[in-house]
Amino acid sequence: MAKVKSAVKRYYPTPALEKGLDILELFASTPSGLTVSEVARKLNRTVSEIFRMLLCLEQRGYLAQSANKERYHLTLRLFRLGQEHPPTKRLVTEALPMMHQVAHELRQSCHLGVLDGGHVVILAQVDSPESTGFYVKVGSKVDLMHAATGHVILAHQDQDSCQRAVDEWTLETNKKKPADLEEHLAKIRIRGYERRASYEVTGVVNIGFPILNAQGNAVAGLTVPYVKRIEDTIGIQEIIVSLRRASRQISEAIGALSPLEEEEQKTLKRAAKPKKPRAALA
């Protein structure tokens, strides 16, 4: 019997590209910056080859030198490139006016997050108009399992997309999936939003709604980190109503069906189903 060869994924080495990506990833995880020798040591490369790469990345605008010329830092060029990616740019453009309205109406900050591997990345954020409050910085990365935004996105994705995100989180963190995750996501799906005390800050309650695409899958999450002030007259129920409306409007702006269109489609599908033949009379 002839042996069946297993499929082998082709891999074409690109040393220079891999070296450049290693450098960028290293700087992304080191906000304080690095010297040439530190980069060489951490990546197990020679100082001369690292110096050439750093010079190239500096000329292209990805790195910048400190005032004393001793250390390099990552610039915002990568972040700007991510913001210029058409789907991301459109999402932020459509969301920001509604986010400003939400922040003004609720007197709370709000932020928009998307999944990136095993994390949630904050794409946009609007401050509360009040002098005190809580907010999450744009560009922040939060552990997927510690983010209400992440949970509300997972709960409103198809099974394959959800599983891929969880698998990436497991691979990146080397941790096991929380035992109650499926049950928790099911509860979010039933009520349509996430409401949970912050995993990281005492006194903050995160309330998040999904931003849906044309297929009905979540591509982002809109969240208010609710902080109760002594004289507040706006409570959690008002926040839920406002966020539900805002998330629906943003979703429709990027192509999701309105509730009326959804009902029409369901009616058409029901009408298109073949009817069972009636039993013949004796």
Backbone torsions as a table, in degrees:
resi	resn	phi	psi	omega
1	MET	NA	133.0	-178.5
2	ALA	-72.3	138.8	179.6
3	LYS	-77.1	137.5	177.6
4	VAL	-92.2	121.6	-179.6
5	LYS	-75.2	133.3	177.3
6	SER	-72.7	146.4	-179.2
7	ALA	-67.9	128.2	180.0
8	VAL	-112.2	126.5	179.8
9	LYS	-71.2	124.2	-179.7
10	ARG	-71.2	142.1	179.0
11	TYR	-137.2	121.5	179.9
12	TYR	-108.0	108.7	-177.3
13	PRO	-59.9	136.0	175.4
14	THR	-133.9	78.5	-171.9
15	PRO	-54.4	-44.7	-176.6
16	ALA	-64.4	-43.1	179.6
17	LEU	-64.1	-45.1	-179.4
18	GLU	-62.8	-38.4	178.7
19	LYS	-63.6	-44.5	179.3
20	GLY	-63.4	-41.6	179.1
21	LEU	-67.2	-39.0	176.5
22	ASP	-58.2	-41.3	-179.1
23	ILE	-66.1	-47.0	-179.4
24	LEU	-62.0	-42.1	179.8
25	GLU	-66.2	-35.8	177.8
26	LEU	-65.1	-45.7	179.4
27	PHE	-66.0	-34.8	179.7
28	ALA	-62.1	-28.5	-179.7
29	SER	-96.8	4.6	-178.5
30	THR	-131.2	80.3	-176.2
31	PRO	-59.8	-26.2	-177.1
32	SER	-76.1	-7.2	179.4
33	GLY	86.8	170.8	-175.6
34	LEU	-143.9	151.7	172.0
35	THR	-87.7	168.8	179.1
36	VAL	-59.7	-44.5	-177.5
37	SER	-67.1	-34.6	178.4
38	GLU	-66.2	-41.7	178.1
39	VAL	-63.1	-45.4	-179.6
40	ALA	-59.5	-43.7	-177.9
41	ARG	-67.3	-44.5	-177.0
42	LYS	-67.5	-30.8	-178.4
43	LEU	-99.8	2.9	179.4
44	ASN	56.4	47.8	179.4
45	ARG	-123.9	168.0	176.8
46	THR	-80.4	153.7	-179.7
47	VAL	-62.6	-37.7	-177.2
48	SER	-64.8	-43.5	-179.4
49	GLU	-70.9	-34.5	177.8
50	ILE	-68.5	-39.4	-179.7
51	PHE	-59.8	-42.5	180.0
52	ARG	-64.1	-40.8	179.6
53	MET	-66.6	-42.5	179.7
54	LEU	-63.6	-39.0	179.1
55	LEU	-62.6	-42.9	179.0
56	CYS	-64.0	-45.9	-178.9
57	LEU	-66.0	-32.2	176.6
58	GLU	-69.0	-42.9	-179.8
59	GLN	-64.0	-32.5	179.2
60	ARG	-83.3	-4.9	175.1
61	GLY	91.6	8.2	-179.6
62	TYR	-85.9	-25.8	178.7
63	LEU	-126.0	155.6	175.7
64	ALA	-140.1	149.4	179.2
65	GLN	-88.2	151.0	176.0
66	SER	-71.7	171.4	-176.7
67	ALA	-59.9	-35.2	-179.5
68	ASN	-87.1	4.2	176.1
69	LYS	65.5	17.0	-177.7
70	GLU	-96.2	-30.7	-174.8
71	ARG	-124.1	153.5	174.5
72	TYR	-107.8	148.0	176.1
73	HIS	-130.9	151.7	174.8
74	LEU	-73.1	133.8	175.7
75	THR	-87.0	-174.2	178.9
76	LEU	-91.5	10.3	-176.7
77	ARG	-60.2	-43.5	179.6
78	LEU	-62.5	-40.7	179.5
79	PHE	-64.0	-41.4	179.1
80	ARG	-65.0	-37.6	177.5
81	LEU	-62.1	-41.9	178.2
82	GLY	-62.9	-38.8	179.6
83	GLN	-68.8	-27.2	-178.8
84	GLU	-82.1	-11.2	178.6
85	HIS	-59.9	122.7	-169.3
86	PRO	-46.3	-50.8	-179.3
87	PRO	-61.5	-39.7	-179.8
88	THR	-66.3	-44.7	-178.3
89	LYS	-62.3	-42.7	-179.7
90	ARG	-65.6	-41.6	179.8
91	LEU	-59.4	-48.3	-179.2
92	VAL	-65.4	-41.6	-179.8
93	THR	-60.3	-42.9	-179.1
94	GLU	-73.6	-32.4	-173.7
95	ALA	-79.8	-37.0	-171.5
96	LEU	-56.5	-45.6	178.4
97	PRO	-58.5	-41.0	178.9
98	MET	-68.5	-36.0	179.4
99	MET	-66.1	-39.7	176.3
100	HIS	-62.8	-39.5	178.9
101	GLN	-64.9	-43.0	179.4
102	VAL	-61.7	-47.6	-178.5
103	ALA	-61.6	-40.5	179.9
104	HIS	-68.9	-40.8	-176.2
105	GLU	-71.0	-40.1	-174.1
106	LEU	-96.3	-14.0	-176.2
107	ARG	62.2	31.6	178.5
108	GLN	-131.4	157.4	174.3
109	SER	-78.4	162.4	174.0
110	CYS	-146.7	155.5	179.5
111	HIS	-142.7	158.1	-178.7
112	LEU	-116.7	125.5	-177.8
113	GLY	-128.0	153.9	176.8
114	VAL	-131.0	162.6	177.5
115	LEU	-81.0	140.4	174.1
116	ASP	-143.0	95.3	-175.5
117	GLY	64.0	-126.6	-179.9
118	GLY	-93.2	20.8	-177.8
119	HIS	-132.7	166.9	167.6
120	VAL	-108.0	130.3	177.0
121	VAL	-107.9	132.4	-179.4
122	ILE	-84.7	114.4	-178.1
123	LEU	-86.9	-33.9	-176.7
124	ALA	-150.4	151.9	-178.0
125	GLN	-153.0	141.8	177.6
126	VAL	-128.3	129.6	-179.0
127	ASP	-72.2	156.6	169.3
128	SER	-69.9	144.4	176.4
129	PRO	-72.2	-11.1	178.3
130	GLU	-76.1	162.5	-178.6
131	SER	-75.6	-19.6	178.7
132	THR	-122.7	153.2	179.1
133	GLY	164.6	-172.7	-179.3
134	PHE	-130.7	140.3	177.7
135	TYR	-148.2	163.4	177.4
136	VAL	-114.0	131.3	-174.9
137	LYS	-68.3	144.0	172.8
138	VAL	-62.1	135.6	-179.0
139	GLY	92.9	-10.1	179.2
140	SER	-64.5	146.5	174.9
141	LYS	-114.5	129.1	-178.3
142	VAL	-122.4	138.2	177.3
143	ASP	-52.4	130.8	-176.6
144	LEU	-54.2	-40.0	-177.0
145	MET	-81.8	-3.5	178.1
146	HIS	-115.1	21.0	-175.1
147	ALA	-129.0	122.7	175.6
148	ALA	-61.1	-36.8	178.1
149	THR	-60.7	-42.6	179.1
150	GLY	-63.5	-41.8	-178.9
151	HIS	-66.2	-39.8	-178.5
152	VAL	-70.2	-30.3	175.5
153	ILE	-69.7	-48.4	179.9
154	LEU	-57.2	-42.2	-176.5
155	ALA	-65.4	-22.7	-176.7
156	HIS	-114.3	27.5	172.7
157	GLN	-111.0	162.1	175.6
158	ASP	-67.8	164.0	-172.7
159	GLN	-59.8	-40.7	-178.2
160	ASP	-65.8	-45.2	-179.9
161	SER	-64.0	-41.5	178.7
162	CYS	-62.0	-45.1	-178.5
163	GLN	-65.3	-38.2	178.5
164	ARG	-62.2	-41.6	-179.7
165	ALA	-65.0	-42.4	178.9
166	VAL	-65.4	-40.2	178.6
167	ASP	-62.6	-41.3	178.7
168	GLU	-64.7	-40.4	177.4
169	TRP	-61.3	-44.4	179.8
170	THR	-61.2	-42.4	-179.4
171	LEU	-66.5	-41.8	-177.0
172	GLU	-72.5	-37.1	-174.2
173	THR	-98.7	-15.7	-176.9
174	ASN	60.1	35.3	178.5
175	LYS	-118.8	159.9	176.8
176	LYS	-84.4	148.8	177.5
177	LYS	-59.9	136.2	177.9
178	PRO	-54.6	136.2	-175.5
179	ALA	-61.7	-30.6	-176.1
180	ASP	-98.1	12.5	-174.4
181	LEU	-61.3	-48.5	-177.5
182	GLU	-59.9	-42.7	179.3
183	GLU	-64.5	-41.5	-179.7
184	HIS	-64.5	-44.3	179.8
185	LEU	-65.7	-35.2	178.5
186	ALA	-63.0	-40.2	179.1
187	LYS	-65.0	-38.7	178.6
188	ILE	-63.8	-43.0	-179.8
189	ARG	-60.8	-40.7	-177.8
190	ILE	-64.4	-47.0	-177.3
191	ARG	-87.1	-16.2	174.6
192	GLY	90.3	-0.8	-179.9
193	TYR	-157.9	168.3	176.8
194	GLU	-106.4	138.4	175.0
195	ARG	-141.6	111.2	-173.6
196	ARG	-157.3	144.2	175.3
197	ALA	-60.8	142.7	-179.3
198	SER	-56.4	140.5	176.8
199	TYR	-75.3	-16.9	-169.9
200	GLU	-122.4	-20.9	-176.0
201	VAL	-130.2	121.5	178.7
202	THR	-68.1	137.4	177.2
203	GLY	92.6	-3.4	179.5
204	VAL	-106.8	131.0	175.2
205	VAL	-112.8	119.2	-179.5
206	ASN	-88.8	127.4	177.8
207	ILE	-121.7	118.6	-174.4
208	GLY	-133.1	143.0	177.0
209	PHE	-121.9	151.0	-179.6
210	PRO	-80.9	148.6	167.9
211	ILE	-103.0	120.0	-171.0
212	LEU	-104.3	150.5	175.1
213	ASN	-95.6	-170.8	-176.5
214	ALA	-64.7	-24.1	179.6
215	GLN	-88.2	-1.3	179.5
216	GLY	84.9	11.4	178.7
217	ASN	-99.6	145.2	-179.4
218	ALA	-72.8	131.0	175.0
219	VAL	-110.8	-11.9	-179.2
220	ALA	-162.7	173.8	176.4
221	GLY	-134.3	137.5	177.8
222	LEU	-107.0	120.1	-170.4
223	THR	-130.5	140.6	170.6
224	VAL	-111.3	118.6	172.6
225	PRO	-83.2	93.9	-169.5
226	TYR	-75.7	126.1	175.4
227	VAL	-120.5	121.4	-178.8
228	LYS	-80.3	117.8	174.4
229	ARG	-94.1	157.8	-174.2
230	ILE	-58.8	-40.9	-174.9
231	GLU	-100.9	13.6	-179.5
232	ASP	-64.2	136.3	173.0
233	THR	-107.2	-8.0	179.5
234	ILE	-99.1	124.3	-177.6
235	GLY	-112.1	-169.4	-174.6
236	ILE	-63.6	-37.8	-179.0
237	GLN	-63.5	-40.1	177.4
238	GLU	-65.1	-35.8	178.4
239	ILE	-66.0	-41.6	179.6
240	ILE	-62.2	-45.1	-179.7
241	VAL	-62.1	-45.9	-177.8
242	SER	-66.3	-43.5	-179.7
243	LEU	-68.2	-36.3	177.8
244	ARG	-60.8	-44.9	-179.8
245	ARG	-65.8	-45.8	-177.6
246	ALA	-65.3	-43.7	-179.1
247	SER	-64.9	-36.4	178.5
248	ARG	-66.6	-41.7	-179.2
249	GLN	-67.6	-39.9	177.2
250	ILE	-65.4	-42.5	179.2
251	SER	-59.4	-45.8	179.6
252	GLU	-64.8	-33.9	-179.8
253	ALA	-66.5	-27.4	179.7
254	ILE	-101.6	10.4	170.9
255	GLY	118.9	-4.3	179.8
256	ALA	-70.6	155.7	179.0
257	LEU	-76.7	144.8	174.1
258	SER	-74.9	162.7	178.1
259	PRO	-54.5	-38.0	179.5
260	LEU	-66.4	-43.1	179.1
261	GLU	-65.1	-37.9	178.0
262	GLU	-61.9	-43.9	-179.2
263	GLU	-66.0	-38.9	177.9
264	GLU	-62.7	-42.0	179.2
265	GLN	-64.2	-41.0	178.5
266	LYS	-62.1	-40.3	179.2
267	THR	-63.9	-42.4	179.0
268	LEU	-63.8	-39.9	179.7
269	LYS	-65.7	-40.6	179.2
270	ARG	-64.7	-39.1	-179.2
271	ALA	-69.3	-29.3	-176.6
272	ALA	-80.7	-14.7	-178.9
273	LYS	-68.4	134.4	178.8
274	PRO	-66.1	135.1	-179.2
275	LYS	-80.4	145.2	178.4
276	LYS	-71.4	135.9	179.0
277	PRO	-65.1	139.8	178.5
278	ARG	-72.3	146.7	179.4
279	ALA	-68.4	136.9	-179.7
280	ALA	-66.4	140.1	178.4
281	LEU	-74.4	144.5	179.7
282	ALA	-72.6	NA	NA
